[in-house]
Amino acid sequence: MMTSRAVRHVRHTVMVLACLLLIGLQITETHAKSPFQAAQHFIETGQHTEARRALESELRMRPKNIEARYNLAVLLEDIHHQQQAFTLYEENITYAWHLPSIINLAAILQGQGKTEQARLLLQKATKRIKHEATPWYLLAAMAEQDGQMIKTASLYRKALKADPLNGFAYLHYADFQSRYGESDKGLRYAAKATRLLPNCAPCWRKYGNILRMAGQKQRAVESFQRSLAIQPNSETRQHLIDALHSIGQHKRAERMQQVLNTWRKHQPKK
């Protein structure tokens, strides 16, 4: 029979071994975390320098990690290293037709005045990733900039055909119809967009503007309120104030304007 002292010794030994095992598991888990996983944590916590270093380490280990390269390019764009970001987006496309990389690469090309190159890239994307609406409606926006209205409408319709569940495609087409007074001034497609994207605050704001343009002022007020309920925003609040004035609710609008002006006054200048 074990003495009480021996029992205490065994318990102490077991506890020490358990603690060592737990520490060992934690160390193993820490070392098992990949640089990509670490980068995700750094991005979420706003540690962007550490995130860049982790992503660079990840790419040295796994050069075909498209998401890692994309995230690194975005971080580099944020600190105005556009050319390095451009190179990373281009490299991503050599591995796969990664839609976010294509979109950002096309945007850089347009910003550099290389519109035709951006157009060709997006046209290739429509053939490589046929189920995506985004390249089509970006091409539509470019056609509109060139003043090609019939082509613009055609490209938007191709976007909807490519992906009938892409709410942003409906919203962009609705905005186009609203601005040029086409069809029902975008009301049907804008309503469809908000059904597909019910939690998208900017979508409800855009729908509110489309409703105002179509003369449906009360529904516009409701749409702006819906947007603010999802995400408070000073721009949307100003739209709501203007819409309230348009339906004769001047006192309410003026009270809201005073509150908004006071809030703006106390915001740090950029």
N, C-alpha and C positions, 0 to 999 in steps of 0.2 A: 504494500500500500504506500502511495506517495505521501510524503509529509506536506503540510501546508506551504512550507517554504519552497519545496520542489514544485508544487503546483503553481505558485506565484511566478517562479522562474520560467516555467514552460509557457504560461500565459504571456509573460513579458517577451519571451523569444518569439512567440507567434505574432504578437502585435508588431514587433520590430520588423519581422519578415513581411508582414502585410503592408506596412508602411513603405518598405523598400520596393515591394512589388508594385505598389501604387505609383511611387515616384518613377520607377522604371517604365511603367505603362505611359505615364505623362510625357516622359522624355522621348519614348518611342513615337508617341502620337505627334509631338512637336516636330521631330525630325522627319516624320512621315508626310507632314503637310508640304505639298509642292509649292514652289515659288508662285505659281499661278493662283493657288488658293490663298496664299499669303497676300498677294497683290489685291485680290478681291476684298479682303478685310481692310487693307490699307486704303483702298478707294472709298469704301463705305464709311471709314472714319476720317476721311479728308487728309490722309497722309500721302499726298501725291508724289513727293520725291521718293519715299520708300516704295511706293507702288511701281514707279518707273524702274527702279533698281531691280525689284522682284521680277517684273515682266521681262526685263533684259536677260536676267538669269534664266528664266523659264525658256526663252527663245534660244539661248545657247544650248540648253539641254534638249529641247523639243522644238526645232525650227519650223515644224509643220503645224504648230498650234496657232490656228487662224485667229481665234478669239483673243489670245494673248497679244498677237501682233496688232490687231485692231484696237484693243484697249490702249496699248502703248502709243499708237498713232494719235488717238483722241487726246491723250494726256499731253503729247508733244504739241498738238495744235493749240491746246489751251494755253501753252506758254510761248506761242508764236513761233515754234520751230516747224513751219509749214512744209518746207522742202523735205525734211526728214520724215514727216508724217506722210507726205505724198509718196515717197519711196516705199514706205511700209505698206500703204494701201495697194500700190502696184504689185508688190511682192505677194501680197495675199491673193490677188487675182490669178497669179501664176499657179497657185495651189488649187483654188476653187473659185467659182463665181459667187463670191460672198457679197450679198446684197448691201449690207451697211457700208462695206469698203467701197463698193461701186458708187453708191450715193455720195459719200464724202469725197471720193476722188473726182467725180463729176463736178461737185461744188467748187473744189479747188481750181479745176481747169477753167470753169466759168469765171471765177474770181480773177484769174490770170488773163482773161480775155481770150482764152482758147475755146471758144464756144463750139466750133465745129468738132474738135476732138472730144469734148464732153458729149455732144450729140451722138457721135459714132459709138462711143462707149455705151451709152444708154440703149442705142439701137441693137448693139450686140447682146446686151443684157436681156432685151425682150425675146431674143431667139434662144438664149441659153437657159433662162429661167422663166418659162412661158406662163407659169401660174401666178406670177407676181404682177400686181397693178402699178407699183411705184415707178418703175422706169417709164411706163406709158404716160402717167400723169406729169412726170417731170419733163418729158418730151413735149407734152401739151403746153406746159407753162413756157417752154422755150419758143414754141410756135407762136404763142400769143405775143411774146415780146417782139417777134418778127412781124407782127401784124397779120398773121395768117389765121384768120378766124375760123374758116371752114375746116382747115386742117386741125386746128386746136380742138374743136368739137369732136372731130373724128377720133383723135387720139384719146380724148377722155372716154369715149364710148369703148375703145379698145381696152382701156384700163379696167372698166367695169366688166367687160367680157372675160378678161384674164383672171380676175378675182372678184366675183360678185359679192363677196363678204368683206371687202376692204372698205371700211367706213370712211377713211380719209379720201379715197378715190371719189366717192359720192360727194363728200364735202367740197373738194376742190372743183368738181364739175358744177355743183350747185352755186358756188361763189362766182364762177365764170358766167353762168346763166343769169345770175342776179345782176352782175355789173353791166351786162350787155342786153338785158331785158329779153332774153331768149326763153322760149317755152313758157313755163309757169313762174318765171323769175327765180328758179332754183328751189322753190318751196318743197317739192316732192322729194328731190334728192337730198336736201338738207335734213328733212325729217327722217329719211332713211338712215342718214349718217348718225344721227343722235340715237336711233334705235340700235344700231350696231355698236355705238360707242357711248353708252349711257352715262359713264363716269368720266367722260372727257370734258373738263371745264372749258378749254378753248373752243371745243366743238359747239357747245351750247352758246358761247358768246358769238361765234360766227353765225350760228342759226338765228340768234337775236338780231344781228345786223341785217341778215337776209330778210327776215320778217319785217323789219322797219322799212327796208327798201321797197318791199311789196305793199306797204301801207297797213300792215297788220300790227299796229302799235301795242295793243294790250298783250298780244301773244309774245311780242318782243320783250316786254317787261318781264313776263313770266320766264322767258328763256334766260335772260340775264340773271334773274334771281336764282334759277336752277344752277347756273354756272357758279355763282357766288357761294351757294350752299355746298358745292363740291370743293371749291378752292377760292378763298377770298383773294381778291386781286384789285388793285387800285384802278387799272385800266377798265376792267369790267364794271366796277362801281361807277365810273364816269359815264360809261355807256348807259347804265341803268338810270342815272340822274337825267341824262339827256332824253331818254325814253319817257321818263315820268313827266318831264316838261311837255313832251309832245302829246300826252293824253290829259294835260291840264292839271296834274297834281303838283302845282308849283311850290306850295308850302313844304310838302314832304321832300321834294327835290332840293329845295334851298337848304333845309336842315341837313340833309345828307351831304350837300356840297360844302357846308361849313365844317362838318366833321372831317371830310376828306381833305379840305384845304389845310386844316390844323395838323392832320397827320402828315401831309406832304411837307409842311414847314419844318417838322422835326426830324425829317429823314436826312441822313448824312449826304452831303453833295458828292457826286461821283467825279 
